[in-house]
Amino acid sequence: MNRILITGAAGFLGSHLCDRFIKEGYEVIGMDNLITGDLKNIEHLFDLEQFHFYHHDVSKFIHVSGHLDYVLHFASPASPIDYLKIPIPTLKVGSLGTHNCLGLAKSKGARMLIASTSEVYGDPLVHPQNEDYWGNVNPVGPRGVYDEAKRFQEAMTMAYHTFHGLETRIVRIFNTYGPRMRLNDGRALPAFIGQALRGEDITVFGDGNQTRSFCYVDDLVEGIYRLLMSDYAQPVNIGNPDEISILDFAKEIVELTGTDQKIVFKGLPKDDPKQRKPDISRAKKLLDWTPKVSRADGLKITYDYFKSLPKDDLYKYAHPREFKK
């Protein structure tokens, strides 16, 4: 049986990856320090013999007994609420955590895939963003702790590939949504749905003309799986190029939820990207991958999930748990 380590296993994306690799017949070792992850996301796996969970911070030395075939590094705060509150752990998991995972993969002879992000492009001057674009990032701005952690992560991974000959894969993930997102994590989709369910006004930052491109989680997981099984070591964008303005997206959420909330506007956060749309030509060519789930279908599934949550969850302020600096 193939064995795979997935860091950030109790998070939104990590938990869906655990599900996928269990389905594929793997023995899955999930690792998470639960600073932003939630055991509820993976509790359905605890009774399975092929699933194991380690409560551990990957920024510290990692030991996993036995062989490993693959390492997937998905441990990192991913929303502005998170990395603005815990900037140093965010930098550590992208640097020390990546180094530890790469060292483990090297010692085990395993193939490693890292979760990078469209944020490596910063506030882009090229649209749509392709993998050859180097980005427009403010390293000392409020978002720099996340953006630069991911850029360093890519550099470290490529160094292990070129210097040590380690098999590595780099996925640049664009905006993704679906069940198990934290309702109040600060990103547009869960924020809008949460406000609608609570009967609050829908808050749009800036004038709402900034754009995003939303990919349903099942499509993303399929792209990641195909990339892991490929023989391509350079970065690959995985996302849905169906671009929409934040204002139009807010209107879609109001229509979906059947609420009559008004849309209100607040100032745009510093260095917030004005445009975000992936060029997925490389994924199409190399992986024969394109997203399949329409935004209308994906939003319906996600909204039904949020409606099913306990009412108290609507009012919880989603923030990182206490963590030693």
Contacts in CASP RR format, 6 or more apart in sequence:
PFRMAT RR
TARGET T0000
AUTHOR 0000-0000-0000
METHOD contacts of the structure
MODEL  1
MNRILITGAAGFLGSHLCDRFIKEGYEVIGMDNLITGDLKNIEHLFDLEQ
FHFYHHDVSKFIHVSGHLDYVLHFASPASPIDYLKIPIPTLKVGSLGTHN
CLGLAKSKGARMLIASTSEVYGDPLVHPQNEDYWGNVNPVGPRGVYDEAK
RFQEAMTMAYHTFHGLETRIVRIFNTYGPRMRLNDGRALPAFIGQALRGE
DITVFGDGNQTRSFCYVDDLVEGIYRLLMSDYAQPVNIGNPDEISILDFA
KEIVELTGTDQKIVFKGLPKDDPKQRKPDISRAKKLLDWTPKVSRADGLK
ITYDYFKSLPKDDLYKYAHPREFKK
1 25 0 8 1.000
1 26 0 8 1.000
1 27 0 8 1.000
1 50 0 8 1.000
2 25 0 8 1.000
2 26 0 8 1.000
2 27 0 8 1.000
2 69 0 8 1.000
2 70 0 8 1.000
3 26 0 8 1.000
3 27 0 8 1.000
3 28 0 8 1.000
3 29 0 8 1.000
3 66 0 8 1.000
3 67 0 8 1.000
3 68 0 8 1.000
3 69 0 8 1.000
3 70 0 8 1.000
4 21 0 8 1.000
4 26 0 8 1.000
4 27 0 8 1.000
4 28 0 8 1.000
4 29 0 8 1.000
4 68 0 8 1.000
4 69 0 8 1.000
4 70 0 8 1.000
4 71 0 8 1.000
4 72 0 8 1.000
5 29 0 8 1.000
5 30 0 8 1.000
5 31 0 8 1.000
5 64 0 8 1.000
5 68 0 8 1.000
5 70 0 8 1.000
5 71 0 8 1.000
5 72 0 8 1.000
5 101 0 8 1.000
5 104 0 8 1.000
5 110 0 8 1.000
6 14 0 8 1.000
6 17 0 8 1.000
6 18 0 8 1.000
6 21 0 8 1.000
6 28 0 8 1.000
6 29 0 8 1.000
6 30 0 8 1.000
6 31 0 8 1.000
6 72 0 8 1.000
6 74 0 8 1.000
7 30 0 8 1.000
7 31 0 8 1.000
7 32 0 8 1.000
7 58 0 8 1.000
7 71 0 8 1.000
7 72 0 8 1.000
7 73 0 8 1.000
7 74 0 8 1.000
7 75 0 8 1.000
7 97 0 8 1.000
7 101 0 8 1.000
8 14 0 8 1.000
8 30 0 8 1.000
8 31 0 8 1.000
8 32 0 8 1.000
8 37 0 8 1.000
8 58 0 8 1.000
8 74 0 8 1.000
8 75 0 8 1.000
8 76 0 8 1.000
9 15 0 8 1.000
9 17 0 8 1.000
9 18 0 8 1.000
9 28 0 8 1.000
9 30 0 8 1.000
9 31 0 8 1.000
9 32 0 8 1.000
9 42 0 8 1.000
9 53 0 8 1.000
9 74 0 8 1.000
10 30 0 8 1.000
10 32 0 8 1.000
10 34 0 8 1.000
10 37 0 8 1.000
10 38 0 8 1.000
10 39 0 8 1.000
10 41 0 8 1.000
10 42 0 8 1.000
10 53 0 8 1.000
11 32 0 8 1.000
11 36 0 8 1.000
11 37 0 8 1.000
11 38 0 8 1.000
11 41 0 8 1.000
11 74 0 8 1.000
11 180 0 8 1.000
12 41 0 8 1.000
12 78 0 8 1.000
12 176 0 8 1.000
12 178 0 8 1.000
12 180 0 8 1.000
12 181 0 8 1.000
12 182 0 8 1.000
12 217 0 8 1.000
13 74 0 8 1.000
13 78 0 8 1.000
13 115 0 8 1.000
13 173 0 8 1.000
13 176 0 8 1.000
13 217 0 8 1.000
13 220 0 8 1.000
13 221 0 8 1.000
14 41 0 8 1.000
14 72 0 8 1.000
14 74 0 8 1.000
15 41 0 8 1.000
15 42 0 8 1.000
15 180 0 8 1.000
16 180 0 8 1.000
16 217 0 8 1.000
16 218 0 8 1.000
16 221 0 8 1.000
17 72 0 8 1.000
17 74 0 8 1.000
17 221 0 8 1.000
17 224 0 8 1.000
18 28 0 8 1.000
18 30 0 8 1.000
18 42 0 8 1.000
18 45 0 8 1.000
18 51 0 8 1.000
19 45 0 8 1.000
20 221 0 8 1.000
20 225 0 8 1.000
21 28 0 8 1.000
22 28 0 8 1.000
22 45 0 8 1.000
22 48 0 8 1.000
22 50 0 8 1.000
22 51 0 8 1.000
24 225 0 8 1.000
25 50 0 8 1.000
26 50 0 8 1.000
27 50 0 8 1.000
27 51 0 8 1.000
27 52 0 8 1.000
28 45 0 8 1.000
28 50 0 8 1.000
28 51 0 8 1.000
28 52 0 8 1.000
29 52 0 8 1.000
29 53 0 8 1.000
29 54 0 8 1.000
29 64 0 8 1.000
29 68 0 8 1.000
30 42 0 8 1.000
30 51 0 8 1.000
30 52 0 8 1.000
30 53 0 8 1.000
30 54 0 8 1.000
31 53 0 8 1.000
31 54 0 8 1.000
31 56 0 8 1.000
31 58 0 8 1.000
31 62 0 8 1.000
31 75 0 8 1.000
32 53 0 8 1.000
32 54 0 8 1.000
32 55 0 8 1.000
32 56 0 8 1.000
32 75 0 8 1.000
33 55 0 8 1.000
33 56 0 8 1.000
33 57 0 8 1.000
33 58 0 8 1.000
33 75 0 8 1.000
33 323 0 8 1.000
34 55 0 8 1.000
34 321 0 8 1.000
35 57 0 8 1.000
35 77 0 8 1.000
35 86 0 8 1.000
35 89 0 8 1.000
35 320 0 8 1.000
35 321 0 8 1.000
35 323 0 8 1.000
36 77 0 8 1.000
36 78 0 8 1.000
36 82 0 8 1.000
36 182 0 8 1.000
36 320 0 8 1.000
36 321 0 8 1.000
38 182 0 8 1.000
41 180 0 8 1.000
42 51 0 8 1.000
42 53 0 8 1.000
45 51 0 8 1.000
45 53 0 8 1.000
46 53 0 8 1.000
54 64 0 8 1.000
56 62 0 8 1.000
58 73 0 8 1.000
58 75 0 8 1.000
58 93 0 8 1.000
58 97 0 8 1.000
58 100 0 8 1.000
58 101 0 8 1.000
59 89 0 8 1.000
59 92 0 8 1.000
59 93 0 8 1.000
59 96 0 8 1.000
59 97 0 8 1.000
59 100 0 8 1.000
60 96 0 8 1.000
60 100 0 8 1.000
61 100 0 8 1.000
62 100 0 8 1.000
62 101 0 8 1.000
62 104 0 8 1.000
64 104 0 8 1.000
64 108 0 8 1.000
66 108 0 8 1.000
67 108 0 8 1.000
68 104 0 8 1.000
68 105 0 8 1.000
68 108 0 8 1.000
68 109 0 8 1.000
68 110 0 8 1.000
69 110 0 8 1.000
69 111 0 8 1.000
70 110 0 8 1.000
70 111 0 8 1.000
70 112 0 8 1.000
70 113 0 8 1.000
70 228 0 8 1.000
71 101 0 8 1.000
71 104 0 8 1.000
71 105 0 8 1.000
71 108 0 8 1.000
71 110 0 8 1.000
71 111 0 8 1.000
71 112 0 8 1.000
71 113 0 8 1.000
72 112 0 8 1.000
72 113 0 8 1.000
72 115 0 8 1.000
72 224 0 8 1.000
72 228 0 8 1.000
73 97 0 8 1.000
73 98 0 8 1.000
73 101 0 8 1.000
73 112 0 8 1.000
73 113 0 8 1.000
73 114 0 8 1.000
73 115 0 8 1.000
73 153 0 8 1.000
74 115 0 8 1.000
75 93 0 8 1.000
75 97 0 8 1.000
76 90 0 8 1.000
76 93 0 8 1.000
76 94 0 8 1.000
76 115 0 8 1.000
76 146 0 8 1.000
76 149 0 8 1.000
76 150 0 8 1.000
77 83 0 8 1.000
77 86 0 8 1.000
77 89 0 8 1.000
77 90 0 8 1.000
77 93 0 8 1.000
77 146 0 8 1.000
77 320 0 8 1.000
78 117 0 8 1.000
78 146 0 8 1.000
79 182 0 8 1.000
79 185 0 8 1.000
79 186 0 8 1.000
79 187 0 8 1.000
80 142 0 8 1.000
80 143 0 8 1.000
80 146 0 8 1.000
80 186 0 8 1.000
80 187 0 8 1.000
80 269 0 8 1.000
81 184 0 8 1.000
81 185 0 8 1.000
81 186 0 8 1.000
81 318 0 8 1.000
81 319 0 8 1.000
82 90 0 8 1.000
82 185 0 8 1.000
82 319 0 8 1.000
82 320 0 8 1.000
83 90 0 8 1.000
83 143 0 8 1.000
83 145 0 8 1.000
83 146 0 8 1.000
84 142 0 8 1.000
85 319 0 8 1.000
85 320 0 8 1.000
86 320 0 8 1.000
86 323 0 8 1.000
87 145 0 8 1.000
88 145 0 8 1.000
88 325 0 8 1.000
89 320 0 8 1.000
89 323 0 8 1.000
89 325 0 8 1.000
90 145 0 8 1.000
90 146 0 8 1.000
90 149 0 8 1.000
91 145 0 8 1.000
91 148 0 8 1.000
91 149 0 8 1.000
93 149 0 8 1.000
94 149 0 8 1.000
94 150 0 8 1.000
94 152 0 8 1.000
94 153 0 8 1.000
95 149 0 8 1.000
95 152 0 8 1.000
95 153 0 8 1.000
95 156 0 8 1.000
98 114 0 8 1.000
98 152 0 8 1.000
98 153 0 8 1.000
98 156 0 8 1.000
98 157 0 8 1.000
99 156 0 8 1.000
101 112 0 8 1.000
101 114 0 8 1.000
102 112 0 8 1.000
102 156 0 8 1.000
102 157 0 8 1.000
102 160 0 8 1.000
102 166 0 8 1.000
102 168 0 8 1.000
103 160 0 8 1.000
104 110 0 8 1.000
105 111 0 8 1.000
105 112 0 8 1.000
105 160 0 8 1.000
105 166 0 8 1.000
105 168 0 8 1.000
106 160 0 8 1.000
106 164 0 8 1.000
106 166 0 8 1.000
109 166 0 8 1.000
110 167 0 8 1.000
111 167 0 8 1.000
111 168 0 8 1.000
111 169 0 8 1.000
111 228 0 8 1.000
112 157 0 8 1.000
112 160 0 8 1.000
112 166 0 8 1.000
112 167 0 8 1.000
112 168 0 8 1.000
112 169 0 8 1.000
113 168 0 8 1.000
113 169 0 8 1.000
113 170 0 8 1.000
113 171 0 8 1.000
113 224 0 8 1.000
113 227 0 8 1.000
113 228 0 8 1.000
114 153 0 8 1.000
114 154 0 8 1.000
114 157 0 8 1.000
114 168 0 8 1.000
114 169 0 8 1.000
114 170 0 8 1.000
114 171 0 8 1.000
115 171 0 8 1.000
115 173 0 8 1.000
116 150 0 8 1.000
116 153 0 8 1.000
116 154 0 8 1.000
116 170 0 8 1.000
116 171 0 8 1.000
116 172 0 8 1.000
116 173 0 8 1.000
116 235 0 8 1.000
117 146 0 8 1.000
117 150 0 8 1.000
117 172 0 8 1.000
117 173 0 8 1.000
117 174 0 8 1.000
118 129 0 8 1.000
118 172 0 8 1.000
118 173 0 8 1.000
118 174 0 8 1.000
118 175 0 8 1.000
118 237 0 8 1.000
118 276 0 8 1.000
118 278 0 8 1.000
119 137 0 8 1.000
119 143 0 8 1.000
119 146 0 8 1.000
119 147 0 8 1.000
119 150 0 8 1.000
119 273 0 8 1.000
120 135 0 8 1.000
120 137 0 8 1.000
120 147 0 8 1.000
120 150 0 8 1.000
120 151 0 8 1.000
120 154 0 8 1.000
120 172 0 8 1.000
121 129 0 8 1.000
121 133 0 8 1.000
121 135 0 8 1.000
121 136 0 8 1.000
121 137 0 8 1.000
121 273 0 8 1.000
122 135 0 8 1.000
122 136 0 8 1.000
122 137 0 8 1.000
122 138 0 8 1.000
122 143 0 8 1.000
122 147 0 8 1.000
122 271 0 8 1.000
122 273 0 8 1.000
123 136 0 8 1.000
123 137 0 8 1.000
123 138 0 8 1.000
123 271 0 8 1.000
123 272 0 8 1.000
123 273 0 8 1.000
123 274 0 8 1.000
124 133 0 8 1.000
124 135 0 8 1.000
124 136 0 8 1.000
124 273 0 8 1.000
124 275 0 8 1.000
124 276 0 8 1.000
125 135 0 8 1.000
125 136 0 8 1.000
126 133 0 8 1.000
126 135 0 8 1.000
127 275 0 8 1.000
127 277 0 8 1.000
128 241 0 8 1.000
128 243 0 8 1.000
128 277 0 8 1.000
128 278 0 8 1.000
128 279 0 8 1.000
129 135 0 8 1.000
129 237 0 8 1.000
129 276 0 8 1.000
129 277 0 8 1.000
129 278 0 8 1.000
129 279 0 8 1.000
130 237 0 8 1.000
130 279 0 8 1.000
130 281 0 8 1.000
130 282 0 8 1.000
131 172 0 8 1.000
131 234 0 8 1.000
131 235 0 8 1.000
131 236 0 8 1.000
131 237 0 8 1.000
131 279 0 8 1.000
131 282 0 8 1.000
137 144 0 8 1.000
137 147 0 8 1.000
137 148 0 8 1.000
137 151 0 8 1.000
138 144 0 8 1.000
138 147 0 8 1.000
138 271 0 8 1.000
139 147 0 8 1.000
139 148 0 8 1.000
141 270 0 8 1.000
141 271 0 8 1.000
142 269 0 8 1.000
142 270 0 8 1.000
142 271 0 8 1.000
143 270 0 8 1.000
143 271 0 8 1.000
143 272 0 8 1.000
144 271 0 8 1.000
154 170 0 8 1.000
154 235 0 8 1.000
157 168 0 8 1.000
157 170 0 8 1.000
158 168 0 8 1.000
158 170 0 8 1.000
158 233 0 8 1.000
160 166 0 8 1.000
160 168 0 8 1.000
161 167 0 8 1.000
161 168 0 8 1.000
161 233 0 8 1.000
167 233 0 8 1.000
168 233 0 8 1.000
169 227 0 8 1.000
169 228 0 8 1.000
169 230 0 8 1.000
169 232 0 8 1.000
169 233 0 8 1.000
169 236 0 8 1.000
170 233 0 8 1.000
170 234 0 8 1.000
170 235 0 8 1.000
170 236 0 8 1.000
171 223 0 8 1.000
171 224 0 8 1.000
171 227 0 8 1.000
171 235 0 8 1.000
171 236 0 8 1.000
171 238 0 8 1.000
172 235 0 8 1.000
172 236 0 8 1.000
172 237 0 8 1.000
172 238 0 8 1.000
172 278 0 8 1.000
173 220 0 8 1.000
173 238 0 8 1.000
173 239 0 8 1.000
174 213 0 8 1.000
174 215 0 8 1.000
174 237 0 8 1.000
174 238 0 8 1.000
174 239 0 8 1.000
174 240 0 8 1.000
174 276 0 8 1.000
174 277 0 8 1.000
174 278 0 8 1.000
175 187 0 8 1.000
175 189 0 8 1.000
175 212 0 8 1.000
175 213 0 8 1.000
175 214 0 8 1.000
175 215 0 8 1.000
175 239 0 8 1.000
175 276 0 8 1.000
176 214 0 8 1.000
176 215 0 8 1.000
176 216 0 8 1.000
176 217 0 8 1.000
176 220 0 8 1.000
176 239 0 8 1.000
177 189 0 8 1.000
177 190 0 8 1.000
177 214 0 8 1.000
177 215 0 8 1.000
177 216 0 8 1.000
177 217 0 8 1.000
177 298 0 8 1.000
177 299 0 8 1.000
177 302 0 8 1.000
178 216 0 8 1.000
178 217 0 8 1.000
178 298 0 8 1.000
178 301 0 8 1.000
178 302 0 8 1.000
178 305 0 8 1.000
179 217 0 8 1.000
179 301 0 8 1.000
179 302 0 8 1.000
179 305 0 8 1.000
180 217 0 8 1.000
180 305 0 8 1.000
181 187 0 8 1.000
181 189 0 8 1.000
181 190 0 8 1.000
181 302 0 8 1.000
182 190 0 8 1.000
182 318 0 8 1.000
183 190 0 8 1.000
183 193 0 8 1.000
183 194 0 8 1.000
183 306 0 8 1.000
183 309 0 8 1.000
183 313 0 8 1.000
183 314 0 8 1.000
183 316 0 8 1.000
183 318 0 8 1.000
184 190 0 8 1.000
184 191 0 8 1.000
184 194 0 8 1.000
184 316 0 8 1.000
184 317 0 8 1.000
184 318 0 8 1.000
185 191 0 8 1.000
185 318 0 8 1.000
186 318 0 8 1.000
188 212 0 8 1.000
188 246 0 8 1.000
188 249 0 8 1.000
188 250 0 8 1.000
189 214 0 8 1.000
189 249 0 8 1.000
189 253 0 8 1.000
189 299 0 8 1.000
189 302 0 8 1.000
190 306 0 8 1.000
191 203 0 8 1.000
192 202 0 8 1.000
192 249 0 8 1.000
192 250 0 8 1.000
192 253 0 8 1.000
193 253 0 8 1.000
193 257 0 8 1.000
193 302 0 8 1.000
193 303 0 8 1.000
193 306 0 8 1.000
194 200 0 8 1.000
194 306 0 8 1.000
194 314 0 8 1.000
195 201 0 8 1.000
195 202 0 8 1.000
195 203 0 8 1.000
195 261 0 8 1.000
196 202 0 8 1.000
196 253 0 8 1.000
196 254 0 8 1.000
196 257 0 8 1.000
196 258 0 8 1.000
196 259 0 8 1.000
196 261 0 8 1.000
197 257 0 8 1.000
197 306 0 8 1.000
197 307 0 8 1.000
197 314 0 8 1.000
198 314 0 8 1.000
198 315 0 8 1.000
199 259 0 8 1.000
199 261 0 8 1.000
200 261 0 8 1.000
201 261 0 8 1.000
201 262 0 8 1.000
201 263 0 8 1.000
201 264 0 8 1.000
202 250 0 8 1.000
202 253 0 8 1.000
202 254 0 8 1.000
202 261 0 8 1.000
202 262 0 8 1.000
202 263 0 8 1.000
202 264 0 8 1.000
203 264 0 8 1.000
203 265 0 8 1.000
203 266 0 8 1.000
204 246 0 8 1.000
204 247 0 8 1.000
204 250 0 8 1.000
204 263 0 8 1.000
204 264 0 8 1.000
204 265 0 8 1.000
204 266 0 8 1.000
205 246 0 8 1.000
205 265 0 8 1.000
205 266 0 8 1.000
205 267 0 8 1.000
205 268 0 8 1.000
205 269 0 8 1.000
205 272 0 8 1.000
206 265 0 8 1.000
206 266 0 8 1.000
206 267 0 8 1.000
206 268 0 8 1.000
207 247 0 8 1.000
207 265 0 8 1.000
207 268 0 8 1.000
208 245 0 8 1.000
208 246 0 8 1.000
208 247 0 8 1.000
208 250 0 8 1.000
208 265 0 8 1.000
209 245 0 8 1.000
209 246 0 8 1.000
209 247 0 8 1.000
209 274 0 8 1.000
210 245 0 8 1.000
210 246 0 8 1.000
210 268 0 8 1.000
210 272 0 8 1.000
210 273 0 8 1.000
210 274 0 8 1.000
210 275 0 8 1.000
210 276 0 8 1.000
211 243 0 8 1.000
211 244 0 8 1.000
211 245 0 8 1.000
211 246 0 8 1.000
211 274 0 8 1.000
211 275 0 8 1.000
211 276 0 8 1.000
211 277 0 8 1.000
212 243 0 8 1.000
212 244 0 8 1.000
212 246 0 8 1.000
212 249 0 8 1.000
212 276 0 8 1.000
213 239 0 8 1.000
213 240 0 8 1.000
213 241 0 8 1.000
213 242 0 8 1.000
213 243 0 8 1.000
213 244 0 8 1.000
213 276 0 8 1.000
213 277 0 8 1.000
213 278 0 8 1.000
214 240 0 8 1.000
214 242 0 8 1.000
214 244 0 8 1.000
214 249 0 8 1.000
214 295 0 8 1.000
215 238 0 8 1.000
215 239 0 8 1.000
215 240 0 8 1.000
215 291 0 8 1.000
216 240 0 8 1.000
216 291 0 8 1.000
216 293 0 8 1.000
216 295 0 8 1.000
216 297 0 8 1.000
216 298 0 8 1.000
216 301 0 8 1.000
218 293 0 8 1.000
219 239 0 8 1.000
219 240 0 8 1.000
219 291 0 8 1.000
219 292 0 8 1.000
219 293 0 8 1.000
220 238 0 8 1.000
220 239 0 8 1.000
222 289 0 8 1.000
223 238 0 8 1.000
223 283 0 8 1.000
223 287 0 8 1.000
223 289 0 8 1.000
224 238 0 8 1.000
226 287 0 8 1.000
226 288 0 8 1.000
226 289 0 8 1.000
227 236 0 8 1.000
227 238 0 8 1.000
227 283 0 8 1.000
227 287 0 8 1.000
230 286 0 8 1.000
230 287 0 8 1.000
232 286 0 8 1.000
236 282 0 8 1.000
236 283 0 8 1.000
236 286 0 8 1.000
236 287 0 8 1.000
237 278 0 8 1.000
237 279 0 8 1.000
237 280 0 8 1.000
237 282 0 8 1.000
237 283 0 8 1.000
238 278 0 8 1.000
238 280 0 8 1.000
238 283 0 8 1.000
238 289 0 8 1.000
239 278 0 8 1.000
239 280 0 8 1.000
239 283 0 8 1.000
239 291 0 8 1.000
240 278 0 8 1.000
240 291 0 8 1.000
240 295 0 8 1.000
241 277 0 8 1.000
241 278 0 8 1.000
241 279 0 8 1.000
241 280 0 8 1.000
242 291 0 8 1.000
242 295 0 8 1.000
243 275 0 8 1.000
243 276 0 8 1.000
243 277 0 8 1.000
244 252 0 8 1.000
244 295 0 8 1.000
247 263 0 8 1.000
250 263 0 8 1.000
251 263 0 8 1.000
252 295 0 8 1.000
252 299 0 8 1.000
253 299 0 8 1.000
254 260 0 8 1.000
254 261 0 8 1.000
254 263 0 8 1.000
256 299 0 8 1.000
256 300 0 8 1.000
256 303 0 8 1.000
257 303 0 8 1.000
280 289 0 8 1.000
280 290 0 8 1.000
283 289 0 8 1.000
283 290 0 8 1.000
284 290 0 8 1.000
END
